[in-house]
Amino acid sequence: MANHEIAELLARATASEAEGEAGASDRRRRQRALAALIPALTRSARASGIRAVAAGRWLADLIIELAPRIPVRDAHALRRQYPGQSDIEIAERLIRHATQATAGLGAAAGGLAAVQFLSPPLLLAAPVQLAAETLSVTAVELKLVAELHELLERPAQGTVSDRASAYLMSWIRRRAISPQTGGAGPIAAFGAAAKRELRSQLLRKVGRSATSLAPFLAGAVAGAEVNRRATKALGETLLAELRVLNEERWFRQV
């Protein structure tokens, strides 16, 4: 039940910008969603124990469990949503939207930090706030990874859990899914080695997210820019690799 609550709150924090919403209104909406996520994550962290939290196991296990719940549109749904656009144009649009979302999350987290700076007792929530931002940004990027693979006809195979594991591994390594695995085999099991890679990636991401804790609104600016760059680099790298894989497949068919 606890993780079900976290999944619902995460969906609110990572929801696409509403029609006509931009700038300050989007930041306020995401701030409210992140603020609501913090108490649920605090309860989850306490239940896992300080050692699991400090080692990154808690956040990694939470992401593994929540990954299959992230809604992913397949190629047909994406083409229907963006009629008249090529797959590459849609992919670039997906990258742009994801970049805006993670930048918005960084700005929102920085806004929360500005309030906390003025209220020192609230600084006790800072580590969980970093976890909330990291979890939310990871969810947005995982959705981007999955939809780029779906759109460019390189979807992961297997059950929902198998596909989520494959897309998560793609996110960890910043590489497209190998055509030889397609999400099946060892990747889907997400064993100890994969979990270590995930924890390492998450700890680096938490470190980068710490920029949002800068006093006043400096954290909002820094957090937004750090997230924007990272998401844009991820999306562009995957798009380039997936385009090459598609071209190789076309030549083999010819």
Secondary structure, DSSP 4 states (H G I P E B T S, - for coil): -HHHHHHHHHHHHHPPPPTT--THHHHHHHHHHHHHHHHHHHHHHHHH-HHHHHHTHHHHHHHHHHGGGS----HHHHHHHSTT--HHHHHHHHHHHHHHHHHHHHHHHHHHHHHHHHSGGGGGGHHHHHHHHHHHHHHHHHHHHHHHHHHTT----SSHHHHHHHHHHHHHHTSPPPTTTTT-THHHH--HHHHHHHHHHHHHHHHHHGGGGSTTTHHHHHHHHHHHHHHHHHHHHHHHHHHHHHHHHHHHH-
